[in-house]
Amino acid sequence: MDAVSENPPVTPLQALLAGLQGGMVGALWMLGWFGLSDAWQRRSFWSSENLLASAFYGESAIRRGFSGSTVSGLALYLLLYSSLGAVLAVALRHEIRPLRILLLSLLFSLAWYYASFHWLWKSAIPMVALLHPERPTILGHLIYGTWLSRFRVYLPR
């Protein structure tokens, strides 16, 4: 049996959907890490989501615990990181080597972290850039990249 019949070509739509799924799973693991890290630092489990919710609610979103504004921060994280997963999966849909996909996913997630937290959020949501804990956030993005690299698992068999 040749390699073509074993691995049929991946269409852009299939890659997009698999990337959305992989990005969502990665974002959930990343947010779980953020929550645990915040709890270890004796902050609210929902600090990261509340911080991102300040894009919609300003300073009033930054509070201790879960509130109505926390849902919007959580939704923004999931929407944004699922979309990033879709973009990466479409770009890497022809790559079949898992190690290369992992390395590119990690590089992509770190590049996104530096672009967003050190450039984009400084102008769009300054409080996020100022108040996020840098080291746990970097590690969270590496966790995201690791889970995102598994997007091929979600492709149709």
VENPE-V899112 format. One record per residue. N is the residue number from 1. BURIAL is b if it has 24 or more other C-alpha atoms within 12 Angstrom, else e. Layout:
# VENPE-V899112
n=N burial=BURIAL
n=N burial=BURIAL
This chain:
# VENPE-V899112
n=1 burial=e
n=2 burial=e
n=3 burial=e
n=4 burial=e
n=5 burial=e
n=6 burial=e
n=7 burial=e
n=8 burial=e
n=9 burial=e
n=10 burial=b
n=11 burial=e
n=12 burial=e
n=13 burial=e
n=14 burial=b
n=15 burial=b
n=16 burial=b
n=17 burial=b
n=18 burial=b
n=19 burial=b
n=20 burial=b
n=21 burial=b
n=22 burial=b
n=23 burial=b
n=24 burial=b
n=25 burial=b
n=26 burial=b
n=27 burial=b
n=28 burial=b
n=29 burial=b
n=30 burial=b
n=31 burial=b
n=32 burial=b
n=33 burial=b
n=34 burial=b
n=35 burial=b
n=36 burial=e
n=37 burial=b
n=38 burial=b
n=39 burial=e
n=40 burial=e
n=41 burial=e
n=42 burial=e
n=43 burial=e
n=44 burial=b
n=45 burial=b
n=46 burial=b
n=47 burial=b
n=48 burial=b
n=49 burial=b
n=50 burial=b
n=51 burial=b
n=52 burial=b
n=53 burial=b
n=54 burial=b
n=55 burial=b
n=56 burial=b
n=57 burial=e
n=58 burial=e
n=59 burial=e
n=60 burial=e
n=61 burial=b
n=62 burial=b
n=63 burial=b
n=64 burial=e
n=65 burial=e
n=66 burial=b
n=67 burial=e
n=68 burial=e
n=69 burial=b
n=70 burial=b
n=71 burial=b
n=72 burial=b
n=73 burial=b
n=74 burial=b
n=75 burial=b
n=76 burial=b
n=77 burial=b
n=78 burial=b
n=79 burial=e
n=80 burial=b
n=81 burial=b
n=82 burial=b
n=83 burial=b
n=84 burial=b
n=85 burial=b
n=86 burial=b
n=87 burial=b
n=88 burial=b
n=89 burial=b
n=90 burial=b
n=91 burial=e
n=92 burial=b
n=93 burial=b
n=94 burial=e
n=95 burial=b
n=96 burial=e
n=97 burial=e
n=98 burial=e
n=99 burial=e
n=100 burial=e
n=101 burial=b
n=102 burial=b
n=103 burial=e
n=104 burial=b
n=105 burial=b
n=106 burial=b
n=107 burial=b
n=108 burial=b
n=109 burial=b
n=110 burial=b
n=111 burial=e
n=112 burial=b
n=113 burial=b
n=114 burial=e
n=115 burial=e
n=116 burial=b
n=117 burial=b
n=118 burial=b
n=119 burial=e
n=120 burial=e
n=121 burial=b
n=122 burial=e
n=123 burial=e
n=124 burial=e
n=125 burial=b
n=126 burial=e
n=127 burial=b
n=128 burial=b
n=129 burial=b
n=130 burial=e
n=131 burial=e
n=132 burial=b
n=133 burial=e
n=134 burial=e
n=135 burial=e
n=136 burial=b
n=137 burial=b
n=138 burial=b
n=139 burial=b
n=140 burial=b
n=141 burial=b
n=142 burial=b
n=143 burial=b
n=144 burial=b
n=145 burial=b
n=146 burial=b
n=147 burial=b
n=148 burial=b
n=149 burial=b
n=150 burial=b
n=151 burial=b
n=152 burial=b
n=153 burial=e
n=154 burial=b
n=155 burial=b
n=156 burial=e
n=157 burial=e
